[in-house]
């Protein structure tokens, strides 16, 4: 079982079209693909393409946390630093529950993953 729906070097991610990336995400998604999920992925990809220029590393979309039965929206590996990104597309404010969610993901990666 793959731990992610999409993984690529940042260099290749930046070169890939949104359609190709969405296609890979969709093919590896074992769940019902809702329009809202697809639209969220498009926004996430657009945001990441704008901020990852001149960065080197790896990007993972929908990274599985088996112990928790959850998936991290995006994990970035840049210069030996792990970034855990949880997008809340459409939200107007930062909720403490979202911060707790990322904190739990980061702790799980630190303590239970390679």
C-alpha positions as a Markdown table, in Angstrom:
| # | Residue | x | y | z |
|---|---|---|---|---|
| 1 | Unk | 0.0 | 0.0 | 0.0 |
| 2 | Unk | 1.3 | 3.4 | -0.9 |
| 3 | Unk | 1.5 | 6.0 | 1.8 |
| 4 | Unk | 0.5 | 8.8 | -0.4 |
| 5 | Unk | -1.7 | 9.6 | -3.5 |
| 6 | Unk | 1.0 | 11.7 | -5.2 |
| 7 | Unk | 4.7 | 12.1 | -4.7 |
| 8 | Unk | 7.3 | 13.9 | -6.8 |
| 9 | Unk | 10.4 | 16.0 | -6.6 |
| 10 | Unk | 9.6 | 19.7 | -6.3 |
| 11 | Unk | 11.4 | 20.3 | -9.6 |
| 12 | Unk | 9.1 | 17.8 | -11.4 |
| 13 | Unk | 6.0 | 18.9 | -9.5 |
| 14 | Unk | 6.6 | 22.5 | -10.8 |
| 15 | Unk | 7.0 | 21.2 | -14.4 |
| 16 | Unk | 3.9 | 19.1 | -14.2 |
| 17 | Unk | 0.5 | 20.4 | -15.3 |
| 18 | Unk | -2.3 | 20.6 | -12.8 |
| 19 | Unk | -4.3 | 18.1 | -14.9 |
| 20 | Unk | -1.4 | 15.5 | -14.6 |
| 21 | Unk | -1.2 | 16.0 | -10.9 |
| 22 | Unk | -5.0 | 15.8 | -10.4 |
| 23 | Unk | -5.0 | 12.7 | -12.6 |
| 24 | Unk | -2.4 | 11.0 | -10.3 |
| 25 | Unk | -4.2 | 12.0 | -7.2 |
| 26 | Unk | -7.5 | 10.7 | -8.6 |
| 27 | Unk | -6.1 | 7.4 | -9.7 |
| 28 | Unk | -4.6 | 6.7 | -6.3 |
| 29 | Unk | -7.7 | 7.9 | -4.4 |
| 30 | Unk | -9.5 | 4.8 | -3.2 |
| 31 | Unk | -12.5 | 6.9 | -1.9 |
| 32 | Unk | -15.3 | 8.6 | -3.6 |
| 33 | Unk | -14.0 | 11.7 | -5.4 |
| 34 | Unk | -16.2 | 14.7 | -4.5 |
| 35 | Unk | -16.1 | 17.9 | -6.6 |
| 36 | Unk | -15.1 | 19.8 | -3.4 |
| 37 | Unk | -12.0 | 17.5 | -3.0 |
| 38 | Unk | -10.9 | 18.0 | -6.6 |
| 39 | Unk | -11.3 | 21.8 | -6.3 |
| 40 | Unk | -9.3 | 21.8 | -3.1 |
| 41 | Unk | -6.5 | 19.9 | -4.7 |
| 42 | Unk | -6.5 | 22.4 | -7.6 |
| 43 | Unk | -6.2 | 25.3 | -5.1 |
| 44 | Unk | -3.5 | 23.5 | -3.1 |
| 45 | Unk | -1.5 | 22.8 | -6.3 |
| 46 | Unk | -1.7 | 26.4 | -7.4 |
| 47 | Unk | -0.6 | 27.7 | -4.0 |
| 48 | Unk | 2.3 | 25.3 | -3.8 |
| 49 | Unk | 3.4 | 26.0 | -7.4 |
| 50 | Unk | 3.6 | 29.7 | -6.5 |
| 51 | Unk | 5.6 | 29.3 | -3.3 |
| 52 | Unk | 8.0 | 26.4 | -4.2 |
| 53 | Unk | 9.8 | 28.1 | -7.0 |
| 54 | Unk | 13.6 | 27.7 | -6.5 |
| 55 | Unk | 13.1 | 25.2 | -3.7 |
| 56 | Unk | 14.5 | 21.7 | -3.8 |
| 57 | Unk | 13.1 | 18.6 | -2.1 |
| 58 | Unk | 10.0 | 16.4 | -2.4 |
| 59 | Unk | 6.3 | 16.9 | -2.2 |
| 60 | Unk | 3.7 | 14.3 | -1.0 |
| 61 | Unk | -0.1 | 14.8 | -1.3 |
| 62 | Unk | -2.5 | 12.9 | 0.9 |
| 63 | Unk | 0.2 | 11.3 | 3.0 |
| 64 | Unk | -1.4 | 8.5 | 5.0 |
| 65 | Unk | -1.1 | 8.3 | 8.8 |
| 66 | Unk | -2.1 | 4.7 | 9.3 |
| 67 | Unk | -2.0 | 4.7 | 13.1 |
| 68 | Unk | -4.5 | 7.6 | 13.1 |
| 69 | Unk | -6.5 | 6.5 | 10.0 |
| 70 | Unk | -6.0 | 10.0 | 8.6 |
| 71 | Unk | -4.2 | 11.7 | 5.7 |
| 72 | Unk | -2.1 | 14.8 | 5.7 |
| 73 | Unk | -3.0 | 17.1 | 2.9 |
| 74 | Unk | 0.7 | 17.8 | 2.0 |
| 75 | Unk | 4.1 | 16.9 | 3.3 |
| 76 | Unk | 7.0 | 18.8 | 2.0 |
| 77 | Unk | 10.7 | 17.8 | 2.5 |
| 78 | Unk | 12.9 | 20.8 | 1.9 |
| 79 | Unk | 16.6 | 21.0 | 3.1 |
| 80 | Unk | 16.0 | 18.1 | 5.6 |
| 81 | Unk | 13.0 | 19.9 | 7.2 |
| 82 | Unk | 9.6 | 18.2 | 7.2 |
| 83 | Unk | 6.7 | 20.6 | 6.7 |
| 84 | Unk | 3.2 | 19.4 | 7.5 |
| 85 | Unk | 0.5 | 21.3 | 5.6 |
| 86 | Unk | -3.2 | 21.0 | 6.3 |
| 87 | Unk | -5.2 | 23.2 | 4.0 |
| 88 | Unk | -8.6 | 24.6 | 5.1 |
| 89 | Unk | -9.8 | 25.9 | 1.7 |
| 90 | Unk | -12.6 | 28.4 | 2.2 |
| 91 | Unk | -12.0 | 29.0 | 5.9 |
| 92 | Unk | -11.9 | 32.6 | 7.0 |
| 93 | Unk | -10.0 | 32.2 | 10.3 |
| 94 | Unk | -7.5 | 29.9 | 11.9 |
| 95 | Unk | -9.2 | 27.5 | 14.2 |
| 96 | Unk | -7.4 | 26.0 | 17.2 |
| 97 | Unk | -8.8 | 22.6 | 16.1 |
| 98 | Unk | -6.9 | 22.9 | 12.8 |
| 99 | Unk | -3.7 | 23.8 | 14.6 |
| 100 | Unk | -4.2 | 20.8 | 16.9 |
| 101 | Unk | -4.7 | 18.6 | 13.9 |
| 102 | Unk | -1.3 | 19.6 | 12.3 |
| 103 | Unk | 0.4 | 19.3 | 15.7 |
| 104 | Unk | -0.9 | 15.7 | 16.0 |
| 105 | Unk | 0.2 | 14.9 | 12.5 |
| 106 | Unk | 3.7 | 16.3 | 13.1 |
| 107 | Unk | 4.0 | 14.3 | 16.4 |
| 108 | Unk | 2.9 | 11.1 | 14.7 |
| 109 | Unk | 5.4 | 11.6 | 11.9 |
| 110 | Unk | 8.2 | 12.3 | 14.4 |
| 111 | Unk | 7.4 | 9.3 | 16.7 |
| 112 | Unk | 6.0 | 6.6 | 14.3 |
| 113 | Unk | 7.4 | 7.1 | 10.8 |
| 114 | Unk | 10.8 | 6.7 | 9.2 |
